[in-house]
Amino acid sequence: ALTGHTDKTGDAAANEDLAKQRALAVRDALKAAGVAEASIVMQPPMFVTGAINDREARRVDISRP
């Protein structure tokens, strides 16, 4: 499963869109590498809170569904 994450700074809607676009870019890279699109599960974007810094929050996590 792919989950785009975003930090807590700036406009929430714009950050959510950025997180989604990051996850879509990873999906496209996986497809280009030969991973079947049917095996890629997209999860909704998540906002990161807590002690993690903003740079680390801006990421895409890949996990098994």
ZIWORA-V368455 format. One record per residue. N is the residue number from 1. PSI is psi in degrees with one decimal (* if undefined). BURIAL is + if it has 9 or more other C-alpha atoms within 8 Angstrom, else -. Layout:
BEGIN
[[N;PSI;BURIAL] [N;PSI;BURIAL]]
END
This chain:
BEGIN
[[1;141.7;+] [2;130.0;+] [3;119.4;+] [4;138.2;+] [5;154.3;+] [6;159.5;+] [7;-177.8;+] [8;2.8;+] [9;152.7;-] [10;-166.1;-] [11;124.8;-] [12;-42.0;-] [13;-41.5;-] [14;-40.3;-] [15;-40.7;+] [16;-41.4;+] [17;-40.9;-] [18;-42.7;+] [19;-41.4;+] [20;-43.7;+] [21;-37.2;+] [22;-46.4;+] [23;-39.5;+] [24;-36.8;-] [25;-39.3;-] [26;-42.5;+] [27;-46.8;+] [28;-38.5;-] [29;-40.3;-] [30;-42.2;+] [31;-42.5;+] [32;-26.7;-] [33;0.2;-] [34;4.5;-] [35;130.8;+] [36;132.1;-] [37;-33.1;-] [38;-20.9;-] [39;0.9;-] [40;120.3;+] [41;124.9;-] [42;132.3;-] [43;155.7;-] [44;150.2;-] [45;151.4;+] [46;142.5;+] [47;133.8;+] [48;131.2;+] [49;169.5;-] [50;-152.0;-] [51;-11.5;-] [52;142.8;-] [53;164.0;-] [54;-39.0;+] [55;-43.5;-] [56;-26.2;-] [57;-29.4;+] [58;91.2;+] [59;174.5;+] [60;128.2;+] [61;139.3;+] [62;123.9;-] [63;164.2;-] [64;133.1;-] [65;*;-]]
END
